[in-house]
Amino acid sequence: MCELFAMSSKEPTHVNYSLNEFAKHGGLTYHNKSGWGIAYFEDRDLFLVKEPTPAHDSPLAHYISQAGRKSHCVIAHVRLATIGEPTMRNTHPFRRALGGHMHAFAHNGTLDGIHDDYPLDKLNYTPIGETDSELGFCVLLEALRPLWVGGADKPPSVEDRLSVFAKFASEQRQRGSSNFLYSDGDVLFAHAHKRVYEEFGLDSDPRPPGLSIKRCMSREDKADYKTGGLNVGGGDQMTALLASVPLDSDGWEPLPEGVAIALQAGAEVGRIPT
């Protein structure tokens, strides 16, 4: 049961994030985590920090939970390894450059058989590690490449990018649970599918919802949004949060199974029921 989190906001805001506390919402204990990572986008680049070890014992993860970093788009992941050993190269989020932008990707689920269907010598983007997730990211970038011929100063339309992302998600979810977070720094894309839930000490069969969303509207008091393990800066702006499971009981909406959405500057700008 990997755990996903993402944030999109109009203006850069600080995000203090305890990955260890966050993972507990999904039933993970520090004994069965295989790594963690968090990507903070800034302009066309991103700041990525990750480790292939439990966040519980990590001074670096503790620093992130206390200091955080300002960003308008964040993607985070806590891993429970299924395919690929707990190594740095197999730890999410994964990143690549395309069209003068850094892109990041994280996945909760398993894409059975993907290595058999995509020979590496046929791809321009190839994985560094052994995970099904990173290979899926490379497949997505291959599909997006034709859209980015204009370069960084002329990003493709949101509609075109969402269409490619939705088609990719629709194809890959035939392999297994396909909860995806992906961003090019301009738009945050998410696909909700199914996930495993812990019930009575046992893992359930995968079922929806795979992701939930919370829309934090502008507030007069400009108060921060705080819940277990997470502190997101407030202010007079729209902010959207995505998580594998709701982080509290206030205002989280489960995303329908098989939906792909696009978030830009904290607002939903596209949705495709694939």
C-alpha positions as CSV (number, residue, x, y, z in Angstrom):
1,M,0.0,0.0,0.0
2,C,2.0,2.9,-1.3
3,E,0.7,6.3,-0.3
4,L,0.4,9.3,-2.6
5,F,0.0,13.1,-1.9
6,A,0.0,16.1,-4.2
7,M,-0.7,19.8,-3.9
8,S,-1.5,22.5,-6.5
9,S,-1.8,26.2,-5.6
10,K,-2.0,29.5,-7.5
11,E,1.0,31.0,-5.6
12,P,4.0,29.2,-4.1
13,T,3.2,28.2,-0.5
14,H,5.1,26.4,2.2
15,V,4.4,22.7,2.7
16,N,5.6,21.1,5.9
17,Y,5.1,17.4,5.5
18,S,5.7,14.4,7.9
19,L,5.9,11.4,5.5
20,N,5.9,9.0,8.5
21,E,2.7,10.5,10.0
22,F,1.0,10.8,6.6
23,A,1.6,7.1,5.8
24,K,-0.2,6.1,9.0
25,H,-3.5,7.3,7.4
26,G,-3.2,4.5,4.9
27,G,-2.2,1.9,7.5
28,L,1.5,1.8,6.9
29,T,3.8,1.4,9.9
30,Y,7.5,2.3,9.7
31,H,8.4,-1.4,9.6
32,N,6.9,-1.9,6.2
33,K,7.9,1.2,4.3
34,S,10.5,0.8,1.5
35,G,11.3,4.5,0.9
36,W,9.9,8.0,0.5
37,G,10.2,11.0,-1.8
38,I,8.9,14.4,-2.3
39,A,9.2,16.7,-5.4
40,Y,8.7,20.5,-5.1
41,F,8.3,22.3,-8.5
42,E,9.8,25.7,-9.0
43,D,9.4,27.4,-12.4
44,R,10.5,24.8,-15.0
45,D,12.6,22.8,-12.6
46,L,12.0,20.9,-9.4
47,F,13.7,20.1,-6.1
48,L,13.6,16.4,-5.4
49,V,14.5,14.7,-2.1
50,K,14.1,10.9,-1.5
51,E,15.5,8.0,0.3
52,P,15.1,4.2,0.0
53,T,14.6,3.8,3.7
54,P,11.7,4.4,6.2
55,A,11.0,8.0,6.9
56,H,10.6,7.1,10.6
57,D,14.4,6.9,11.1
58,S,15.5,9.6,8.6
59,P,17.0,12.9,9.8
60,L,16.3,14.2,6.2
61,A,12.6,13.3,6.4
62,H,12.4,15.0,9.8
63,Y,13.9,18.1,8.3
64,I,11.3,18.2,5.6
65,S,8.5,17.8,8.1
66,Q,9.9,20.8,10.1
67,A,11.3,23.1,7.4
68,G,9.3,22.3,4.3
69,R,9.7,24.3,1.1
70,K,7.7,26.7,-0.9
71,S,6.2,25.5,-4.1
72,H,3.1,25.8,-6.3
73,C,3.0,22.1,-7.0
74,V,4.2,19.2,-4.9
75,I,4.1,15.4,-5.4
76,A,5.0,13.0,-2.6
77,H,5.1,9.2,-2.2
78,V,5.7,6.7,0.5
79,R,6.7,3.3,-0.9
80,L,5.9,-0.3,-0.1
81,A,8.0,-2.2,-2.6
82,T,6.4,-4.8,-4.8
83,I,8.5,-4.8,-8.0
84,G,12.1,-3.6,-7.6
85,E,14.3,-3.7,-4.5
86,P,14.3,-0.8,-2.0
87,T,17.0,1.3,-3.7
88,M,17.4,4.9,-4.6
89,R,16.8,4.2,-8.3
90,N,13.5,2.5,-7.5
91,T,12.2,5.2,-5.1
92,H,9.4,7.5,-6.3
93,P,8.8,10.2,-7.5
94,F,10.7,9.7,-10.7
95,R,11.8,12.7,-12.8
96,R,12.9,13.4,-16.4
97,A,13.3,16.4,-18.6
98,L,11.1,17.0,-21.6
99,G,10.4,20.1,-23.6
100,G,12.6,22.3,-21.4
101,H,10.6,21.3,-18.3
102,M,11.3,18.8,-15.5
103,H,8.5,16.2,-15.2
104,A,7.7,14.0,-12.1
105,F,5.7,10.9,-11.7
106,A,4.5,8.7,-8.8
107,H,2.3,5.6,-8.8
108,N,0.3,3.5,-6.3
109,G,-0.4,0.0,-7.6
110,T,1.2,-2.7,-9.9
111,L,1.4,-2.8,-13.7
112,D,1.6,-6.5,-14.4
113,G,3.4,-7.4,-17.6
114,I,4.5,-4.0,-18.6
115,H,8.1,-5.1,-19.0
116,D,7.1,-7.7,-21.5
117,D,5.1,-5.2,-23.6
118,Y,7.6,-2.3,-23.9
119,P,11.1,-3.4,-25.0
120,L,13.6,-0.9,-23.8
121,D,15.4,-0.7,-27.2
122,K,12.1,0.7,-28.6
123,L,11.9,3.6,-26.1
124,N,13.6,7.0,-26.2
125,Y,13.1,7.2,-22.4
126,T,14.4,4.2,-20.4
127,P,14.2,3.4,-16.7
128,I,17.1,3.7,-14.3
129,G,15.6,1.1,-12.0
130,E,13.5,-2.0,-12.2
131,T,10.1,-0.9,-11.2
132,D,6.9,-1.2,-13.3
133,S,6.1,2.4,-12.2
134,E,9.2,4.0,-13.7
135,L,8.7,2.1,-17.0
136,G,5.1,3.4,-17.0
137,F,6.5,6.9,-16.6
138,C,8.8,6.4,-19.6
139,V,5.9,5.1,-21.7
140,L,3.9,8.2,-20.8
141,L,6.7,10.5,-21.7
142,E,7.0,8.8,-25.1
143,A,3.3,9.5,-25.7
144,L,3.8,13.2,-24.7
145,R,6.9,13.9,-26.7
146,P,5.2,14.9,-29.9
147,L,3.2,17.6,-28.0
148,W,6.3,19.3,-26.8
149,V,8.0,20.1,-30.1
150,G,7.5,23.9,-29.4
151,G,9.8,23.7,-26.4
152,A,9.5,25.3,-23.0
153,D,8.2,28.7,-24.1
154,K,5.1,27.1,-25.7
155,P,3.7,24.3,-23.6
156,P,1.0,22.1,-25.2
157,S,-2.6,22.9,-24.4
158,V,-4.0,21.5,-21.2
159,E,-6.6,19.6,-23.2
160,D,-4.0,17.8,-25.4
161,R,-1.9,16.9,-22.4
162,L,-4.9,15.6,-20.4
163,S,-6.0,13.6,-23.4
164,V,-2.7,11.8,-23.7
165,F,-2.5,11.2,-19.9
166,A,-6.0,9.8,-19.8
167,K,-5.3,7.5,-22.7
168,F,-2.2,6.2,-21.0
169,A,-4.0,5.7,-17.7
170,S,-6.9,3.9,-19.4
171,E,-4.5,1.5,-21.1
172,Q,-2.3,0.8,-18.1
173,R,-5.1,0.2,-15.6
174,Q,-5.9,-3.0,-17.5
175,R,-2.7,-4.3,-15.9
176,G,-3.7,-3.5,-12.3
177,S,-4.2,-0.7,-9.8
178,S,-3.2,2.5,-11.5
179,N,-3.3,5.5,-9.3
180,F,-1.0,8.1,-10.9
181,L,0.3,11.5,-10.0
182,Y,2.2,13.4,-12.8
183,S,3.2,17.0,-13.4
184,D,5.3,19.0,-15.8
185,G,5.4,21.9,-13.4
186,D,2.6,23.7,-15.2
187,V,-0.2,21.3,-14.7
188,L,-0.7,18.5,-12.1
189,F,-2.5,15.4,-13.5
190,A,-4.0,12.6,-11.5
191,H,-5.7,9.3,-12.3
192,A,-7.8,7.6,-9.7
193,H,-8.4,3.9,-9.9
194,K,-8.3,1.3,-7.0
195,R,-6.2,0.7,-4.0
196,V,-5.7,-1.9,-1.2
197,Y,-7.2,-1.0,2.2
198,E,-6.2,-2.5,5.5
199,E,-9.1,-4.2,7.3
200,F,-8.9,-6.1,10.5
201,G,-5.1,-6.4,10.1
202,L,-5.4,-7.8,6.6
203,D,-5.2,-6.3,3.1
204,S,-8.4,-6.1,1.1
205,D,-8.8,-6.7,-2.6
206,P,-8.2,-3.4,-4.6
207,R,-11.2,-1.2,-4.7
208,P,-12.1,2.5,-5.3
209,P,-11.5,5.2,-4.4
210,G,-7.8,5.3,-5.3
211,L,-7.5,9.0,-4.6
212,S,-9.4,11.7,-2.8
213,I,-9.4,15.5,-3.4
214,K,-9.8,18.5,-1.1
215,R,-10.4,22.0,-2.4
216,C,-9.2,24.6,0.0
217,M,-11.0,27.9,-0.9
218,S,-9.7,31.3,-0.1
219,R,-10.2,32.1,3.6
220,E,-10.5,35.5,5.1
221,D,-8.3,34.5,8.1
222,K,-5.7,33.2,5.7
223,A,-5.1,30.3,8.1
224,D,-2.9,27.3,7.3
225,Y,-4.4,23.9,6.6
226,K,-3.2,21.6,9.3
227,T,-3.8,17.9,9.9
228,G,-1.8,14.9,11.0
229,G,1.6,15.2,9.5
230,L,0.8,18.1,7.1
231,N,0.9,21.9,7.2
232,V,0.0,23.8,4.0
233,G,0.3,27.5,4.0
234,G,-2.9,29.5,3.8
235,G,-3.5,32.9,2.2
236,D,-6.0,34.4,-0.1
237,Q,-5.8,31.8,-2.9
238,M,-7.2,28.5,-4.1
239,T,-5.3,25.3,-3.2
240,A,-6.1,21.7,-4.1
241,L,-4.9,18.6,-2.3
242,L,-4.8,15.0,-3.4
243,A,-4.2,12.0,-1.2
244,S,-4.6,8.2,-1.3
245,V,-6.9,8.4,1.7
246,P,-8.5,11.5,3.3
247,L,-6.2,13.1,5.8
248,D,-9.1,14.3,8.0
249,S,-12.9,14.3,8.0
250,D,-13.4,17.7,6.5
251,G,-14.3,18.2,2.9
252,W,-12.5,15.4,1.1
253,E,-14.2,14.1,-2.1
254,P,-13.4,10.6,-3.4
255,L,-12.5,10.7,-7.0
256,P,-14.5,8.3,-9.2
257,E,-12.9,5.1,-10.4
258,G,-11.1,5.7,-13.8
259,V,-11.3,9.5,-13.8
260,A,-8.3,11.6,-15.0
261,I,-8.1,15.2,-13.9
262,A,-5.9,18.2,-14.5
263,L,-5.2,20.9,-11.8
264,Q,-3.6,24.2,-12.6
265,A,-2.9,27.0,-10.0
266,G,-5.1,25.2,-7.5
267,A,-8.2,24.8,-9.7
268,E,-9.5,21.9,-11.7
269,V,-9.1,22.7,-15.4
270,G,-10.0,19.4,-16.9
271,R,-11.6,16.0,-16.2
272,I,-12.0,12.9,-18.4
273,P,-13.9,9.8,-17.2
274,T,-11.8,7.3,-19.1
